[in-house]
Amino acid sequence: MQPYIDQILAFITLHQHWAGPVIGLVSFGESLLIVGLFVPATVILPLTGILIANGTLEFTGVLLWGIAGAILGDAISYWIGNAYGPALLKSNALRKRRRSVARARLLFYRYGFLAVFAGRFMGAFRSLIPGMAGIMKMPQGRFQLANVLSAVIWFPWLLLPGYLGVRGADALGATGSVAILAILAVVCIIAIVSRRRRAARQPLDKQ
């Protein structure tokens, strides 16, 4: 996974005019039903925040593309769930993750609107709950409200650690820079390890 992350960051560094669409695509993939389980946006976006803070990338374009991608990913997941209904739960992709799907359904059943909003921030459930909302026929207006509100907060929230890390390092000087960059590296490593551990546990969903 790390080589792909490095390639994406290298590409948007060299081709800044493509940064917005590429990051929008990453955000879209992270929010898309099932696909989001394999897209490392939680690693790429904080590193993108670093590139914004040091002036390599322009903030507004990345922000708008990223939010739009997140909204579209959740919306398509909802429409897929709404179109196929409970039959979607019998698909191979969801059957292999029965435990995660069951938890996502339970969260939505209990909390509805709040589950859609908060689910954006809940790792493995981020790409599942919008589909569950569609399957369980949540009114589209309520869903889209939760979708838009959560996207507007979630995307800049993931940019923030990298952005503040660089700005804080500038304020603290060379020693602070090294310390903050080391912390960011540890955070990224933890995110990658957590994602790999989730992937390793997924076969348990078959039981």
MOMO-V256187 format. One record per residue. N is the residue number from 1. SS is DSSP state (H for helix, E for strand, C for the rest). PHI is phi in degrees with one decimal (* if undefined). Layout:
n/ss/phi
N/SS/PHI
N/SS/PHI
//
This chain:
n/ss/phi
1/C/*
2/H/-59.0
3/H/-59.2
4/H/-67.4
5/H/-61.6
6/H/-61.5
7/H/-65.7
8/H/-62.7
9/H/-66.2
10/H/-64.9
11/H/-65.1
12/H/-72.3
13/H/-71.4
14/H/-81.0
15/C/-124.5
16/H/-58.9
17/H/-69.2
18/H/-95.8
19/H/-59.6
20/H/-58.6
21/H/-59.3
22/H/-66.0
23/H/-67.1
24/H/-60.8
25/H/-67.0
26/H/-62.4
27/H/-62.9
28/H/-61.3
29/H/-62.5
30/H/-61.6
31/H/-95.1
32/C/-84.3
33/C/-50.4
34/C/67.4
35/H/-54.9
36/H/-60.8
37/H/-67.5
38/H/-115.0
39/C/-104.9
40/C/-84.1
41/H/-63.5
42/H/-68.4
43/H/-98.2
44/H/-67.9
45/H/-67.6
46/H/-60.9
47/H/-69.5
48/H/-64.7
49/H/-59.4
50/H/-64.5
51/H/-65.4
52/H/-69.8
53/H/-65.2
54/C/-88.8
55/C/87.7
56/C/-70.4
57/C/-116.6
58/C/-88.1
59/H/-67.4
60/H/-61.3
61/H/-62.5
62/H/-61.3
63/H/-61.3
64/H/-65.8
65/H/-63.1
66/H/-64.1
67/H/-64.9
68/H/-61.5
69/H/-62.5
70/H/-64.2
71/H/-63.3
72/H/-65.2
73/H/-61.1
74/H/-66.8
75/H/-63.2
76/H/-65.7
77/H/-60.0
78/H/-62.2
79/H/-65.3
80/H/-63.0
81/H/-62.5
82/H/-67.3
83/H/-72.4
84/H/-96.0
85/H/62.9
86/H/-57.9
87/H/-60.2
88/H/-63.8
89/H/-66.4
90/H/-89.6
91/C/-67.7
92/H/-58.6
93/H/-60.6
94/H/-85.5
95/H/-63.6
96/C/-71.7
97/C/-125.7
98/H/-59.8
99/H/-66.2
100/H/-64.1
101/H/-63.4
102/H/-62.0
103/H/-67.5
104/H/-63.6
105/H/-62.9
106/H/-64.8
107/H/-60.0
108/H/-67.3
109/H/-61.1
110/H/-79.8
111/H/-118.4
112/C/53.6
113/H/-52.7
114/H/-63.4
115/H/-64.4
116/H/-66.0
117/H/-65.9
118/H/-74.3
119/H/-59.2
120/C/-58.1
121/C/-101.1
122/C/-114.9
123/H/53.2
124/H/-60.8
125/H/-83.1
126/C/-57.0
127/C/-94.3
128/C/-105.5
129/H/-62.5
130/H/-58.8
131/H/-64.2
132/H/-64.1
133/H/-61.5
134/H/-68.3
135/H/-59.5
136/C/-91.4
137/C/58.2
138/C/-64.2
139/C/-54.5
140/H/-60.9
141/H/-59.8
142/H/-66.0
143/H/-62.5
144/H/-65.1
145/H/-63.0
146/H/-63.2
147/H/-61.1
148/H/-66.5
149/H/-60.1
150/H/-68.8
151/H/-64.2
152/H/-62.9
153/H/-92.3
154/H/-62.6
155/H/-63.7
156/H/-63.9
157/H/-61.3
158/H/-76.8
159/H/-72.7
160/H/-59.2
161/H/-57.2
162/H/-66.3
163/H/-63.1
164/H/-68.5
165/H/-61.0
166/H/-68.7
167/H/-64.4
168/H/-67.8
169/H/-64.8
170/H/-61.0
171/H/-72.9
172/H/-87.8
173/C/93.2
174/H/-62.3
175/H/-63.3
176/H/-63.6
177/H/-60.2
178/H/-61.6
179/H/-63.9
180/H/-68.1
181/H/-63.8
182/H/-64.8
183/H/-63.7
184/H/-61.0
185/H/-62.8
186/H/-63.6
187/H/-60.7
188/H/-64.5
189/H/-63.8
190/H/-61.9
191/H/-62.5
192/H/-66.1
193/H/-63.5
194/H/-61.8
195/H/-63.7
196/H/-67.4
197/H/-65.6
198/H/-62.2
199/H/-63.5
200/H/-69.2
201/H/-82.6
202/H/-58.5
203/H/-57.6
204/H/-64.3
205/H/-64.8
206/H/-74.6
207/C/-74.9
//
